[in-house]
Amino acid sequence: RKASEKNGWTAASVLNILHQYEYTGALVGRKRYKASLHEKRTVPQDKADWIIYEGAHDAIISKADFDGVREIIRQIPNEKIVYFGDTARVPYGNKSRETVTRFSEQIVRFLRTFQVKTIVVACNTASAYAMEALERDCDIPVIGVVKPGARAAVSATKNGRIGVIATEATIGSQIYTRYIQELKHAVSIYGKACPLFVPLVEEGLLEDPVTDEIARRYLTELIDIDIDTLILGCTHYPLIRSTLGRIMGDRVALVNPAYETAMELRRLLASHDLLCQTPPALGSNRYQFYVSDKADKFIRFANSIIKYGILSAKTVNIEAY
């Protein structure tokens, strides 16, 4: 119980308790759970409607890592989510295409043990390097963050000049350029690698003169080119959105691929009549979290983001997959 709840449990706390397996009973073989807090009876776990979220981010866990899953929870709150963060082997932005693809295939093999209907690859680098292999090998939909972001940018631009800021790997892959020009050939795309943004965000310098100065140095050439749309092509960058928006000015639209991906996922599920219309039953395991290292850090930061009373995250030997 929170200190602020001196006179009893709040409704929010009760709901959090009822939605957590740690309170309602242990999951046995991921197949059964206790029907309620006080019952011994167990019922089958419905896994057919689970949504899978796959994230690959920086080794020091930050709020940026969870931007995608937070948006998914906001946009499709009735779905079940299994999250995996590859905290042991990141960052992906400085690794080869072959390595990122191998890591991504291992993660998908692990996630598919949960009998899911969709996989979301919530990492720009993995989306740039591994999507073709994942789509080829999977018999269920796989959504990356690049295509939704590209579509949103094409819809937003008025002068046909789109900027992309991202890691060196994502910029070097030219993935945004390829997708955008497939959608609208008469568009110019200008990519800019911004490697210092990640450590600045990790250090918590979201509103800081140092971040302002670095951002101005990175963005000056995009301002001079007169872009009117800017894709934030890394999960860290939305956390300095206010800084980027202030420097770019009001006339430049900022595109957050995490938000666009969540909306794309909602549309996909609805079009296949797979969108869950009712919340999971009380006591069901709505959200599950797995990482490859530093589970304790993950728990602390995850609770600061989605406020659902996350009590556990399990460490997985992802190399076994």
HELIX and SHEET records of a PDB file:
HELIX    1   1 ALA A   11  LEU A   18  1                                   8    
HELIX    2   2 TYR A   21  THR A   24  1                                   4    
HELIX    3   3 LYS A   63  PHE A   66  5                                   4    
HELIX    4   4 ASP A   67  GLN A   75  1                                   9    
HELIX    5   5 ARG A   97  LEU A  111  1                                  15    
HELIX    6   6 ARG A  112  PHE A  114  5                                   3    
HELIX    7   7 ASN A  124  ASP A  137  1                                  14    
HELIX    8   8 VAL A  146  ALA A  156  1                                  11    
HELIX    9   9 GLU A  168  SER A  173  1                                   6    
HELIX   10  10 ILE A  175  LEU A  183  1                                   9    
HELIX   11  11 PHE A  197  GLU A  202  1                                   6    
HELIX   12  12 PRO A  209  ILE A  225  1                                  17    
HELIX   13  13 TYR A  237  ILE A  240  5                                   4    
HELIX   14  14 ARG A  241  MET A  248  1                                   8    
HELIX   15  15 PRO A  257  SER A  271  1                                  15    
HELIX   16  16 ALA A  295  ILE A  306  1                                  12    
HELIX   17  17 ILE A  318  ALA A  320  5                                   3    
SHEET    1   A 2 ARG A  32  LYS A  34  0                                        
SHEET    2   A 2 THR A  42  PRO A  44 -1                                        
SHEET    1   B 6 VAL A 142  GLY A 144  0                                        
SHEET    2   B 6 THR A 118  VAL A 121  1                                        
SHEET    3   B 6 TRP A  50  GLY A  55  1                                        
SHEET    4   B 6 LYS A  80  GLY A  85  1                                        
SHEET    5   B 6 TYR A 287  VAL A 291  1                                        
SHEET    6   B 6 LYS A 314  THR A 315  1                                        
SHEET    1   C 4 SER A 188  ALA A 193  0                                        
SHEET    2   C 4 ARG A 161  ALA A 166  1                                        
SHEET    3   C 4 THR A 229  GLY A 233  1                                        
SHEET    4   C 4 ALA A 253  VAL A 255  1                                        
END                                                                             
